[in-house]
Amino acid sequence: MVLWSVLPLLLTGSGEAEPGQDTPVARHGPLRVEKGAVVGRHGRPVSLAGPSLFWSQWMPQFYNRRCIDWIARDWRAGIVRAAVAVEPNGYLENPEREWRKLEAVADAAIANGIYVIVDWHDHRAHEHAEQAVGFFQRVARKYGDKPNVIYEIYNEPVRVPWSGVIKPYSERVVRAIREIDPDNLIVIGTPSWSQDVEVAAADPVQGRNLVYALHFYAGTHKGWLRDKAEKALASGSALMVTEWGTTLASGDGPVDRASTEEWLAWMRSKRLSWCNWSIADKRESSAMLQPGAHPEGGWKDSDLTESGRYVRDLIRSWGY
Ligand code: MG
């Protein structure tokens, strides 16, 4: 009797999702692509909201269990993105150090019943294809049987061609993941900082449960970018907004609420999932935390920036 009355408290206290608890992953299960939409096990579209962590080599302090517990419980996020830094001074040079950060975040997301995007945070991934293959096979072996985990194989290609460069890279990494994990979602980066989604959609990678990355910064990117995304959706491709900001594309400048509201209404209408950039205490306006914010969450309003307070409210009200 004593045990059973205490057990839920112990579980709650340690951050474990209780059996039967209504978490995002308990509700939707493994995600898949059906008719150009990301759906759950019930077959209905799933739209999740949460934050992206910042480059792991520059904001390592937020890659910890308690930070993710806080984001899951206080922010009610359905998803979080781990931006595993590739270079400089990232996974290429320090694979074990960066791997441990990823594990801390992925294990915490699983414990909380939320989804986690494992992002190869690289602007030149096609030059590191072999390392990307090694990394994602490692992720697939450890996490490929977990419904929580989503692979993002190329954060933001810069100005490189889709069909000749990014697509062959993507095919190689997708094939490597699928040797181990047949089904979890794979997000594929698109040219011009993951904006040219219609170009990828016109010449898509073949395979199951593949999604294209759409990134935007509300102060810079407006309706013209949504028009490109509409084209991609119209041609039957699924999209995820794995990174967006309330500011200019530089990550700084004013918080553009009017443009953000237009983007949010659009993402809501398309049932897209999103991660906001970023959990960081850097002095730039897209960072959600004030300089020196505690790395393990517990943040009060005064610990959040203008964008942080705004986006926390957006995440809490998005639902899952
Ligand atoms: Mg799987």
Boltz pocket constraint, residues with backbone or C-beta under 6 A from the ligand:
constraints:
  - pocket:
      binder: B
      contacts: [[A, 143], [A, 144], [A, 145], [A, 146], [A, 181], [A, 182], [A, 183], [A, 184]]
      max_distance: 6.0
